[in-house]
């Protein structure tokens, strides 16, 4: 499972956004073409709670595949 990463290094939320801080997939990684941010607001912000939900979904998918 992969996500679209953000490369907006001027975003004030970058240090707490999973889309910016997660490791890139070395084989293939999708990035937003333009920053999804509108001034200091971002509808694509992925905070800690979202990261926990994402990890739970990955675990469920992995369990079903095995």
MARBA-3410 file (N, C-alpha, C, O; in Angstrom, 1 decimal):
66
0.8,-1.2,0.0,0.0,0.0,0.0,0.9,1.2,0.0,1.9,1.3,0.7 ~ 0.6,2.2,-0.8,1.4,3.4,-1.0,0.5,4.6,-0.8,-0.7,4.6,-1.0 ~ 1.2,5.7,-0.5,0.5,7.0,-0.4,1.1,8.0,-1.3,2.3,7.8,-1.8 ~ 0.4,9.1,-1.6,1.0,10.2,-2.3,1.7,11.1,-1.3,1.1,11.6,-0.4 ~ 3.0,11.3,-1.6,3.8,12.1,-0.7,3.7,13.5,-1.1,3.4,13.9,-2.2
4.1,14.4,-0.2,4.2,15.8,-0.4,5.6,16.3,-0.3,6.3,15.8,0.6 ~ 6.0,17.2,-1.2,7.4,17.7,-1.2,7.5,19.2,-0.9,8.5,19.8,-1.2 ~ 6.4,19.7,-0.3,6.3,21.2,-0.1,7.2,21.5,1.2,6.7,21.4,2.3 ~ 8.4,21.8,1.0,9.3,22.0,2.1,9.2,23.4,2.8,9.9,23.7,3.7 ~ 8.2,24.2,2.2,7.9,25.5,2.9,6.6,25.4,3.7,6.2,26.4,4.3
6.0,24.3,3.8,4.8,24.1,4.5,5.0,24.2,6.0,5.9,23.5,6.5 ~ 4.2,25.0,6.7,4.4,25.1,8.2,4.0,23.8,8.9,4.4,23.6,10.1 ~ 3.3,22.8,8.3,2.9,21.6,8.9,3.8,20.4,8.5,3.6,19.3,9.0 ~ 4.8,20.7,7.7,5.6,19.6,7.2,6.2,18.6,8.2,6.3,17.4,8.0 ~ 6.6,19.1,9.3,7.3,18.3,10.4,6.3,17.4,11.1,6.8,16.4,11.8
5.1,17.6,11.0,4.1,16.8,11.7,3.1,16.1,10.7,2.1,15.5,11.1 ~ 3.4,16.2,9.4,2.6,15.6,8.4,3.2,14.3,7.8,4.4,14.3,7.4 ~ 2.5,13.2,7.9,3.0,11.9,7.5,3.3,11.9,6.0,4.3,11.3,5.5 ~ 2.6,12.7,5.2,2.8,12.7,3.7,4.2,13.3,3.4,4.8,13.1,2.4 ~ 4.7,14.2,4.3,6.0,14.8,4.1,7.1,13.9,4.8,8.2,13.8,4.3
6.8,13.4,6.0,7.9,12.8,6.8,8.1,11.3,6.5,9.2,10.8,6.9 ~ 7.1,10.6,5.9,7.3,9.2,5.7,8.4,8.9,4.7,8.7,9.7,3.8 ~ 9.0,7.7,4.8,10.0,7.3,3.8,9.4,7.1,2.4,8.2,6.6,2.3 ~ 10.1,7.5,1.4,9.6,7.3,0.0,9.8,5.8,-0.3,10.8,5.2,0.1 ~ 8.9,5.3,-1.2,9.1,3.9,-1.7,10.2,4.0,-2.7,10.1,4.7,-3.7
11.3,3.2,-2.5,12.5,3.4,-3.4,12.2,2.9,-4.8,12.9,3.3,-5.8 ~ 11.2,2.0,-5.0,10.9,1.4,-6.3,10.0,2.4,-7.1,10.2,2.5,-8.3 ~ 9.0,3.0,-6.4,8.1,3.9,-7.1,7.4,4.7,-6.1,6.8,4.2,-5.2 ~ 7.4,6.0,-6.2,6.7,6.9,-5.2,6.0,8.0,-6.0,6.5,8.6,-6.9 ~ 4.7,8.1,-5.6,3.9,9.2,-6.2,4.0,10.4,-5.3,4.0,10.4,-4.1
4.1,11.6,-6.0,4.1,12.9,-5.3,3.0,13.8,-5.9,2.7,13.6,-7.0 ~ 2.5,14.7,-5.1,1.6,15.7,-5.6,2.4,16.5,-6.6,3.5,16.9,-6.4 ~ 1.7,16.8,-7.8,2.3,17.7,-8.8,2.6,19.1,-8.2,3.6,19.7,-8.4 ~ 1.6,19.6,-7.6,1.7,20.9,-6.9,1.3,20.7,-5.4,0.7,19.8,-5.1 ~ 1.8,21.6,-4.6,1.5,21.6,-3.2,-0.1,21.6,-3.0,-0.7,22.4,-3.6
-0.6,20.7,-2.2,-2.0,20.7,-1.9,-2.4,21.8,-0.9,-3.6,22.0,-0.6 ~ -1.5,22.5,-0.4,-1.7,23.5,0.6,-2.3,24.8,0.0,-1.9,25.2,-1.1 ~ -3.2,25.4,0.7,-3.7,26.7,0.4,-3.4,27.6,1.6,-4.1,27.6,2.6 ~ -2.4,28.4,1.4,-1.8,29.2,2.5,-1.4,28.4,3.7,-0.5,27.6,3.5 ~ -2.0,28.5,4.8,-1.7,27.6,6.0,-2.6,26.5,6.2,-2.6,25.8,7.3
-3.5,26.2,5.3,-4.4,25.1,5.4,-4.2,24.1,4.3,-3.8,24.4,3.2 ~ -4.3,22.8,4.7,-4.1,21.7,3.7,-5.1,20.6,4.0,-5.2,20.0,5.0 ~ -5.9,20.4,3.0,-6.9,19.3,3.1,-6.3,17.9,3.0,-7.0,16.9,3.3 ~ -5.1,17.8,2.6,-4.4,16.6,2.5,-3.5,16.3,3.7,-2.7,15.3,3.7 ~ -3.5,17.1,4.7,-2.7,17.0,5.9,-3.0,15.6,6.5,-4.1,15.2,6.6
-1.9,14.9,6.9,-2.0,13.6,7.4,-1.3,13.5,8.7,0.0,13.3,8.8 ~ -2.0,13.8,9.8,-1.4,13.8,11.1,-1.2,12.5,11.8,-1.4,11.4,11.1 ~ -0.8,12.5,13.0,-0.5,11.2,13.7,-1.6,10.3,13.8,-1.4,9.1,13.6 ~ -2.8,10.7,14.1,-4.0,9.9,14.1,-4.2,9.2,12.8,-4.6,8.0,12.8 ~ -4.1,9.9,11.7,-4.3,9.3,10.4,-3.2,8.2,10.1,-3.5,7.2,9.5
-2.0,8.5,10.6,-0.9,7.5,10.4,-1.2,6.2,11.2,-1.0,5.1,10.6 ~ -1.8,6.3,12.4,-2.1,5.1,13.1,-3.2,4.3,12.4,-3.2,3.1,12.3 ~ -4.2,5.0,11.8,-5.3,4.3,11.1,-4.7,3.7,9.8,-5.1,2.5,9.5 ~ -3.8,4.3,9.1,-3.2,3.8,7.9,-2.4,2.5,8.3,-2.5,1.5,7.6 ~ -1.7,2.5,9.4,-0.9,1.3,9.8,-1.8,0.2,10.2,-1.5,-1.0,9.9
-3.0,0.5,10.8,-3.9,-0.6,11.1,-4.5,-1.2,9.8,-4.6,-2.4,9.8 ~ -4.8,-0.4,8.9,-5.3,-0.9,7.6,-4.3,-1.7,6.9,-4.6,-2.8,6.3 ~ -3.0,-1.3,6.9,-1.9,-2.1,6.3,-1.8,-3.5,7.0,-1.7,-4.5,6.3 ~ -1.9,-3.5,8.3,-1.9,-4.8,9.0,-3.1,-5.7,8.6,-2.9,-6.9,8.5 ~ -4.2,-5.2,8.5,-5.4,-5.9,8.1,-5.2,-6.5,6.7,-5.5,-7.7,6.5
-4.7,-5.7,5.8,-4.5,-6.2,4.4,-3.4,-7.3,4.4,-3.6,-8.3,3.7 ~ -2.3,-7.1,5.2,-1.3,-8.1,5.2,-1.8,-9.4,5.8,-1.4,-10.5,5.4 ~ -2.6,-9.3,6.8,-3.2,-10.6,7.4,-4.0,-11.3,6.5,-4.0,-12.5,6.4 ~ -4.8,-10.6,5.6,-5.7,-11.3,4.6,-4.9,-11.9,3.5,-5.3,-12.9,2.9 ~ -3.7,-11.3,3.2,-2.9,-11.8,2.1,-2.1,-13.1,2.6,-1.7,-13.9,1.7
-1.9,-13.2,3.8,-1.1,-14.4,4.3,-2.0,-15.5,4.7,-1.4,-16.5,5.2
END
